[in-house]
Amino acid sequence: MRSYTIGQAARLLSVSPDTVRRWADAGRLPTTRDETGKRHISGKDLAAFSVTLTATEDEPAYTTARNAFPGIITAVKLGDVAAQVEIQAGPHRLVSLLTREAVEELGLEVGMEAVARVKATNVHIDRA
């Protein structure tokens, strides 16, 4: 299973490394230390924690001009032909439907770093 450094986790969660350290020190985010003493977070732990952020943190939402959302895979549901992949990119939860074959070729699994790229030709706005 892949693990992430404090800095990598911070980038995926769209927060500062100090924020990730505080969460780890407070026991909110489990970490382990390697032989050099550097802290690491398992991909599954980071994926589970990132899902809780959407409901608990009031972080401002923002995107890049190229509509790329780097994040961590939080769920993969495989069907006979199709698949559903969920990515938590900072405060954003993105869900993509793609072929099972594509998921298997890319080796996508929970806890893996991924980038969701969004391209839309139409945007609809409704009154709130």
N, C-alpha and C positions, 0 to 999 in steps of 0.2 A: 504494500500500500504506500502510496506517495505521502510524503510529509512536507510541511512548509515551514520556512523560517518566519520569524516575527515580521520582517520586512515584506516578505511575499504575502503573508496573510493580510497585512495592512493594505497593500495595494489591491488585493482582491475584495476587501471589505470597504474600500474607499475611506479609510481612516488613517491616522498617523501611527507609526510604530509604537509610540508612547501609549496610545490608547489601547493597542493590543496587549502591551505589557501590563497595563493596569487591569485589564480584563483577566489576564492570566494570573496576576498576583492576587486578585480578588476571588479566584477559584471559578470564574465564569467560563473560562476557556482552558481545557486541560492541555498541558505541555509536558514534554519529556526533554531531557538533556542528553546530548551526544557526548562522546569521549572528551571533547574539548570544552564542554560546559555550555555550548550554544543550545538555546531552546528551539524545539521543533513542535509542530502541531500536526497530528495525523489528519489526512484528507477527510476521513469520515467525521472526525470531531469538528473540523472547520466547517464542513458542509452542514452539519446539524446546528452548529452555533449560528451560522449565517442566516438560517431560516428564522431563528428567534429574533434577529435584529429588526426585521421588517415590522414586527409587532411592538418592539420595545424602544427603538431609537428614533429620535426626531432629527434625522440627518437630512440636509437639503438634497433634493434629487437633481441630478445633472447628467448630461450625456456629452459625448464628443461629437464634433461636426461630421465625422464619418460614420456615425451610428454603430460603433463597435462597443460591446458591453463585455469587458473581461470579467470573469467570475469563476465560480466553482459549481460543479455539477452536484445538484442535491437530490435528483431522482432520475431513474431511467426505467421506463416501462416498455417492455418488448411485447409486440403482438406477433401474429404469424407473418405479416407482411410489413406493417407499419410499426413505428416506435414513437414514444414521447419522451423528450429530454427536458428537464427543468434546470435552469441555471439561476443562481442568486448572484447578482452583480451589484455589489453595494446594497442600496435600498431597493433595487429593482429585481423582481422575480420574472423571468422570461421562460416561456414554454414554447418548444418547437416540435412540430410533427415532421418526421422524416422516415425514410425507409429503414427497416430493420438491418438490411444489408449495409447501409451507410454507418449506422451505429456500430456494427460489428467490425467493419473495415477500419473505422477510426479508433476502435477500442475504448469507446466512451463508457465510463463507470462513475459511480458516486465518489466524490472526493477528488476528482480529477479537475485540473484547471482547464478552462475552455473559454472561447470568445464567441458570443452570440452576435451575429451581424444582421442588422435589420435594414431592409430596403422596401419601401412602400411607394406605390404610385399614386395612391389616394389616401387622404386623411379626412375622416369625418369628425365633425365637432357637433355635439349636442348640448343643449342648455342643461345646466345642472339643476 
